[in-house]
Amino acid sequence: MSHRNAAAVCAVAAAAAGALLLAAPQAAGAAAPPAPGPLTAADTLAVSAAPPELLGALQRDLGLTPAQAARRLANEAEAGAAAARLQQRLAGTYAGAWVDGAEAGTLTVATTRAADAAAITAAGARARVVPHTLAELDRTKAALDRAALRNSTADAPVWYVDVRANTVVIRAVKTSAAESLIRASGADRTRVRVEATTERPRPLYDIRGGDAYYMSGGGRCSVGFAITRGTQQGFATAGHCGRAGTSTSGFNQVAQGTFQASSFPGRDMAWVAANSSWTSTPYVKGAGGQNVQVTGSVQQPVGASICRSGSTTGWHCGTIQQHNTSVTYPEGTITGVTRTSVCAEPGDSGGSYISGSQAQGVTSGGSGDCRSGGTTFHQPINPLLQAYGLTLRTTTGPGDPGDPGDPGEPGGTWAAGTVYTAGDQVTYGGAAYRCLQGHQAQAGWEPPNVPALWQRV
């Protein structure tokens, strides 16, 4: 018998034995199988279900083996739960917690009272006695936050509570700026350390098809598709929205970029180079604001379904009626556009047309509206990419899962779907529980089952 056949026989035998055991009646007086116990922190956070992409990134960026990456996630889950329980127990003397080691195998908990060391050690953590409680450091940082509302912090751009060092750190390009902030805050200087830095952080925003952008000369259009040109990030849009040199601001009115090239009439195409605060993403804004993947730019045939995303009317669909259409606008004739039955209105110009996950083009113009219906024309994306030497931003991975639904209100009776923060109290099964770690509740995470998240009070 081959090894494969032997294994198959064993597997069948095991299955048969299992079936017999399940079918046999329980012997009189036999003990019932034990009820499942509360979930561990690692179980609660579904550490074993971590996707391969996450584990691979941990291995790559933290220099871990596959086994170390898996153990690190489990250790972090248990450490978070242990630290949360100790924070509740130590109360006013608690001074923060952190993990160390390649596998996050060591949890340290700080306190201002030496007598707490025994309880910390009994919980499996290392104890460190320090001069300042976490609450004191948080108050110091809050004072800096308030002072920053009234004073420029451009040269002292970052500050935070450093629990390892038991201090508040200000990272400053100019030491004088940090000292000025401290004086303005009235904070205890002994709790603050100033560190020199050359960092000047900037906000990071996503470029997504269908989102609004605004031109410096006035008016609003829509992003077509995110693109790159070498290392330059940007987006494709309609030529009638702006000329080369026109500056843009994003959906949030933050400075975004500049039109690099534009053609209109004749064609209706343009592209905008974004500044370093903006990143091209392979998505189009779909129904309800969800992200729709862009995986390519294969032109679809006449009669195929097609959807459009724009900043005025959002997401609308129809069918492709004709390719290679010429249309005359008051400004002149446009050639090589595609005619569709999708509606659009002013402000949707430049926005995305997509069939399935395939980019089709950017909104040019049309007639009618989205109340009575209409006809629209789009500039095909492939000629635009070719004309300007652009690369469409695409992905073959899963789309952005989007934001969770509207959370319920914390407090009262525990309910799945509600977002809870540490310290919130609920009732469940007639008992009161205090939240240890912020989370959105879900079925299976009822307070008695997840001691990593809830503590009975």
N, C-alpha and C positions, 0 to 999 in steps of 0.2 A: 504494500500500500504506500502510495506516495505521501510525503509530508502534507501536501495540500489536501489530499483526501482524508488523511488522518485528522487534520484540523477540522475539516467539515463534519466528520462523524462526531467528534468531540462537541462541536458547537450544537449539533442536532440533539445529542444526548443531554447536554446541559439544558437546552430549551425544553425537552421533554420532561426532565426532572423538575424544572421550574413549574411546568404546567401541572404535574402531579401534586406538587406541594401547594399550589394555589387552590387546587380542587379539593384537597383533603380537609375534612372538618377539623376544627380546633379541638384538641383533646380536653376532656373535662378537667377543670382546675388549672389548665395551662395559662401561663401569664400572657396577657395581651401584649402585642408589640408596642414598644415605647412610643409615645407621642413625639413628633418632631420638636426639637428644642428651638429656642430663639436663634435667629440668624446671627452669625458673626458679622463683624464690620466688613470683612472681605466679601462675604456672601451678600450682604445688603447692597454693597456698591458694585456687585456683579463683576468682581475683578477677573474671574475666570473667563468672562466673555469679552475681555479686551480685544479689540480688532487687531489683526496682524500688522496693519499699518502703524498703529500706535506702538506696539511692541518693537517693530522695526525701527521706528524713529528714536525710541529710547536707546536701543542698542547702538544706533549710529551716533547720536549726539551726546550720550553719556558714557559711551565706551563700555557697554554691558554685553554679557552673553545673553542668549535667549532665556536661560534659567534665571539669571540675575534680574532681568527685566521683569519677569513674572513675579519673582519674590519681592522685588521692590514695591510693586503695586499693592501686593497683599500687606506688606509691612506698613506702608503708608496709610492704608485704610485702618489697620488696627491701632497705629500710633495716633491717628486723628481722633478715634473714639476714646482711647485712653486719656489723651490730653484734655478732651472735652469733659470727661468725668472728673478729672483732677481739678480742672478749673472751677467746676461747680463745688467741689469739696473744699478747696483752698479759699475760695471767695476773695476777700479783700487783700490777701497776701500773694495772690497769683501774679507772676511776672512774665508769663509767656512760655512757649514750648517750641522745640524744633527737632528735626531728625538729622542724623549724620550717617555716613557710610555709603558705599556704592549701592547697597541693597536697602538703604534707609533702615538699617537694623537697630539703630540706637536712638531712643527717644530721651531728650533732656527736658525737664520741667523746672523752671526757675520760680523761686519764692523769696519773699523778704523775711521769712520767719524760719529759723534753723530747725525748730521743732517739727516742721512739715516734712523734713527729709525722710523720716521713717515711712510716712504714708506714700510718698512719691516712689521710694524704693520698692515698697510692697506691691505697687502697681506695675512693676517691671521697668520703671524709668530711672534715669539718673537724676539726682537732685543738684541744683545749683542755687546757692544763697546769694542774693544781689541786693543793692541798696534801694532800688525803685520798683514799685509795683507797675504792672501793665497799665492800670488805670491812671497812675500819675503820668506815665509817658504819653498815654493817649490824650490826657488833658493838655500836656505841653504841646503836642502836635496840633491839637485843636486851636490853641492860642496862635500858633504860627499860621494856621489856615485863615483865621479871622484877620490877622494882620495883613495877609497877602491880598485880601480884598481891597485894602486901602493903600498898598505900597507895591511898587514894581518889583517883580521877582525874576526878571529876565536874566539877571546875572547870578541868581541863586535858584535854579529851576527845579530842583528835586529835593524833597525832604520826606523822611519816613521814620517809623519806630523800628529800631534794630534790636530785636529781643535777645539775640546772641550777645550783643555788647551792652545791653541794658541801658540804652541811651536813645535820644532822637538825633538823627544825622541830617545835616543839611549839606548837599553837594553843590558847591558854588564855583562859578567861573571866576568871580571876584570875591575874595574873602570879605571885603568891606560891605558887599551887598548882603551877605549872610548875617553879619553883625548888625547891620541896620534892621534887618527883619526881626532878629532876636530882640533888639531894643524896643521896636514898635510893638512886639507881641506881649512884652512884660513877662515872658517865660523865665523860669528858673534857669540861669545860664549853666549851672552844674549838670543839668540833664541834657545838654545839647552839645554835640560835637560837629565841627565844620570840617568838611573834606574838600580838597581841591579837585576840580574836574574840568574837562574841556567839552563835556556833553552839552548840547543844546537840543533837547528833545523837540519833536514836531508831531503834530497829529497825523494819523494815518487813515485815509478814507478809501473806500472801494469805488472803482468805476464799474458800473453795471448797466447793461442795456435797458432802455426805457426810463431811466432816471432823468430828472430835469437838470438842465444847466442854463446859465444866464450869460448873455453877451454884454461886454462893457458898454456898447453903444445903446443898450436897451433891448428888451425882448427875451423870450424864453424858447428854447428848443429841447430836444430829447437826445440822450446818448443812443447811438446805434448799436455798436458792438465794441467791446474792449479789444485793443490791439497792442502789439509791441512793434517797435522798429529798432532792431538791435536790442540795446538795453533800455531804450526809451519806452515809457508807458504812455498810453493815450487811448483815444477812441475814434471810431469812424462815425461820420454824421453827414447831414445834408449840406451841400455847398451854399444854398441860399441863406443858411443861418449866419454865416460870417465869412469875412475875407481873411486872407493871410495877414497875421498881425493882430487880429481881434482877440482880446483876452476874454477868458471865461471864468465864472465862479460856479461851484457845484450846486447840487440840490440843497445843500445847507448854507449857501451863500458864502462859502469859504473859497478863497482864491484857488483856482484849479489849473489853468493852463492857457495855451495860446494856439490859435489856428495856424497850422504850418503851411497848408496849401488848400485851395478851394477852387472849384470849377462850377460856374452857373452863369448863364444858361449853357446849352449844348449838352452837358452832363450836369448832374446835381450831386456832387460828391465833395467831401472835405475830410480832413483829419485834424485832430487837436492833440498836441503834445502836453502831457500833464506834468505838473511840478512834483517834487519828491514826496509830497504828502499824500499822493494818490497812487493806488495800485490797480492795475487792470485785473479783472476777474472774469472767469469764463461763464458768466451767467447773464440772463435776461430777467428782468422783473416780470413775474407772471401774475396770475390771478391771486388776489389777496396778499400781494407782496412777496409770495414765495419765489425762490430762485428756480429758474428753468435752465438746465444745462445747455451749453453750446458745445457740440462735439465735432462740428465740421461745417462746410459751406457748399454741400452738394445741392445744386439747383433742382428743385422739384418740378414735375411736369404740369402742364395745364390741367386744371381740374382738381389738383391736389389741395388739401387743406393748408391753411396758412394763418398764423396769428400775429398780431401786432401789439407792441407795448409802447405806450407813450405817456408823457407826463401830464397831459390834460385828461384823456379819457381812459387811461389804463390799458386793460387787456381786452382785445376784441379779435374775433376770428372770422374767417370767410374762406373763399377759394381763389386759386390762381385762375385768372381768366385768359390772359394773353401775355406772352413774353415779347420782347423786342418791339415795344410800342413807342410811338412818338406822340408827344402831347405839347400843345402850345399854351403857355401861360402869358400873362400880360408882359412879363419880362423877356419872353422869347421862347423858342422851341427846345424841348428836351428830347433826346433820342435814346433808345436802348433801355427804356424803363419797362417794368412789369406792371400790368393792370390787374387789380384784385377787387373782390367784392367786400373787402374789409372797410369799415368806416374809420374816419379820423377827423380831428378838428384842430384849429390853430394851437400851436404849442406842442403838438405831437410830432412836428417836423423833425426829421433826423432819427426818429426812433426805430426800434428793431422790428423786422419781419422775420419770423422763424417758422419752419415746418418741422414738427417733431423736435429734434435737437439740432437741425441743420439751419444755419444762418442763411437768410435769403437776400436781405437788402435793408436799406434805410429809407424811411418815409420821405417822399418828395412832395406830393400834393394830391389834390382830388377835388371831389364835389360832394355836396350833401353833408350830413352830420351823423352822430351816433344816436340821435333820437328818431330820425326818419329814415336812416340808412344812407348809404353813399357808395361811391367808387373812389378808389385811391390808386396811386402809382408809387412804386418804390424803385430806387436806384439799386440794381443788383450789387451784391457785396463783392463778388469775385473781381469784376472790373475795377472796383474802387481799390481793393487790396493790391491788385496788380499795378495800377497807375501810380500808387505812392510807395510801393515797396513795403507794405505792411504785412504783419503776421497776425491772423485772427487768434485771439486767446481762446483755447479750447480745453476741454477735460473729458476724460472717459470714466472718471470716478463718479461716485454718488454726489448729488447736489447738496447744497446747504440745507440742513434739516429745518432751518427757519426758527423763529422764536416760538416758545411754548405758548399755549393758549392763555387767555386772561386768567390770572390766578385768583383764587378765592381769598377771603379775609382770614388772617391768622387769628387764633383764639377760639373759644367756644369748643364745640365738638369737633374731633378730628375728622377731616374729610380729604379723600383723595383729590388730587389736582390743586390743592392749596399750597402756596409757597410759604414755608415757615422759616423763621430766622432763629438763631440761638437765643434762648431765653423765653420764647413764646410758650405759653401753657395751654393745654387742651385737656378735654376729658374724653375717655374712651372706655367703654365697658364699666362705667361707674367709677373709674379711677382717674386721678389727675396725673398728667405727665408734663415734663418740661423738655423742650427741644434742646438738644446738645449741639447739633450741627445743622446749619441752614440747608434746606433742600425743598424740592417740590414733591409732595406726597403722592404715592401711587399705591394701587392695590398690592397687597403683600407686604407693605411697609407699615402696617398698623403698629402703634407704639409698643405693645407687649412683645412683638416679634423682632424688633430691631433696637436692641440696647445701644447700638452705636449711634443711633439718632435720637432716642428718647430715654429719659430717666423718670421713673415713677417718683412722685413727690407726695 
